[in-house]
Amino acid sequence: MINLTLSVLLLASQPQNNKLPTGWEIPCAIGFGLGVLFSRTQPQQNNSQVFNSESNNNFESKSEDNYVDTALGELDLQKFINTGRDIIKGFAVSDRSQMIVAPSRCGKTTILYLMLEEFFKRFPSMICYVWQGKAIQCVHPKIKRENHVLFEATQEIDFSALDKVWEIYQKRSKGDLDRIPVKLVMTDWQSIKDGINSVNTKLFQSIAAKIMTIANNGAELKVTVTGDTQSANIDDWGLGSGSLRDNFDIYAVSRLEYVNGYVKGDVKALPKLIKNTDIVVNAKDRDELLKTFDLLQEELGKTITSSLILSTVGICKLGITPTFERENLTWFSEIPKQDFESPKQREINDSSDFQKLPKTPEMTVQSGIGVNLDDNNDFVSEPTFTPLKLPKNEAQDSVKKLRNAKLNQTDIIKILWGAKPGDNEPYKNAIDEYKELSK
C-alpha cells in the first residue's frame, strides 16, 4: 500500500521533462526509501499458508490449527502428535461413559490403562468393578484384584460386577448423595455380549438395559461405564445406536507394524466409525477425516510407530498416540495374608528364583502397560518409581507390603522393577530406586 501511494505521488508530481518540482527531491527520496524498507519486512506466505488463509476445507473447520493441507496432501505430524497427547490428557474431562474400539493387538489395553490413569488422577478415590470377557487381567494397579470378575458363558453367569454398580446407581438415583465416582469397566464387550446372547437372548436384553440406563443417566450421579470392543459396527454392541454418541465418548484405534517384512495390526475399525453417520454427523467432517486418515495410515509402521486414535469428544479429531511398550501391571491392593503362605514359602528370603515366590492374588503379575510419553512429558509432575511410574508414597507402600510378605530385596526388585542380578544397568537403576524408597 505504501509503495502504491508513493508511486502515485511520484507520477502525479513528475513534470514532462522528468524533473521534480523544486524542494520535492529530498521528501520523495525519503518516502520511497521507507516504502522499500517496509516491503522487505513483510513475511512471505508459502503455498500452504496462502491455501489455508483462503480455504475453509481444513481438518477441523472450527479449529485454529491446520493439520492437513488437503490441496497439497501434506501432513504436519507434530500437530497430530500434540492432538494425540491432548486426547489422552482429556480422557477424564468428560463425565460421560466411554467406549474404546480396536481390533485385537491394536492397543485397546494401552488406551484403557491410560484412560483409567487420567481418571485416577482426577478422582483418586474412584471405585471400579471390572467385568472381563477373556481372562482376569490387571487393567490398572489401583483397582483391587477382588473387583475383577470373569465372564463365562455358562448357565451360572457371574454378574456381580454389574450388579454392584447397578445397586450404587439405584441408591443414588433415589436420593443417596454419595458422589464418589464409580465405574463399570468392561473388557472385550463383544465376547460378553455374544456369550450372553448364546445362553439367553432375553437375559441379554435386561443386562443391556441396565448398562444403557447407567450410560444414559449416570453421569450426573458419577456412575459410568467404560468398555472396549473389537467391533466397529455399533449395531453389534447391542446398546442402541442413535443415542450412543450422546451418551458415550467413543474412541477408535488403528495400528500397524512391520515384523520381518510382514504386516501386523489393523486399520479397518477407525474409518468404519468415521463413515457412521451416527458417530460423525456432518458430511464435510466425514470427508475431511477420511482424507486425513488415508494420508496418516500410509505412515503407520513407518514414520508413525505408535497408533492413530479417533476421538468423538466435542469435534471429532484424529491424533497420534505416544509410543508405548508392554511391561507389567501388578495388583497390590491388599496386604498379603499369612494364610496364603506355607512355612516353606516363608523361607524364600534367601532365594533368587522368581518361580518360587508365593502366588498370592495381590502378587499376580499380568501383562500390562508401560508408557513412554516422549519429549515434553507433562503427564507426570513429580518423581516416579518403578516401570509403573508410581508416585513415591505408593511405591513405598508397595515395597512395605512385599516386605511384610517376607520377601527380600532381590525378590521385591524382580516383582516391582522386573529386573534381576546380571541385568546390569536396569538392575543398578532398580537398586538405586529401591534404596531411595527404603529411606
Secondary structure, DSSP 8 states (H G I E B T S, - for coil): -HHHHHHHHHHHH--TTS---TT-HHHHHHHHHHHHHHHHTS----HHHHHHHH---SS-TT-SS--EETTTTEE-HHHHHHHHHHHHHTTTT--SEEEEE--TTSSHHHHHHHHHHHHHHH-TT-EEEEEESS----S-TTS-GGGEEE---SSS---HHHHHHHHHHHHHHTT------EEEEEESHHHHHHHHHHH-HHHHHHHHHHHHHHHHH-GGGTEEEEEEES---GGGGTS-STTHHHHEEEEEEEEEEEETTEEEEE-SHHHHHHH-TTTS--HHHHHHHHHHHHHHHTTBTTTB-SEEEEE-SSS-EEEE---EE--EEE---S---GGG--TTGGGGGG---GGGS---GGG-EEE--EE---SS--S--S-EETTTTEEHHHHHHHHHHHHHTT--HHHHHHHHH---TT--HHHHHHHHHHHHHT-
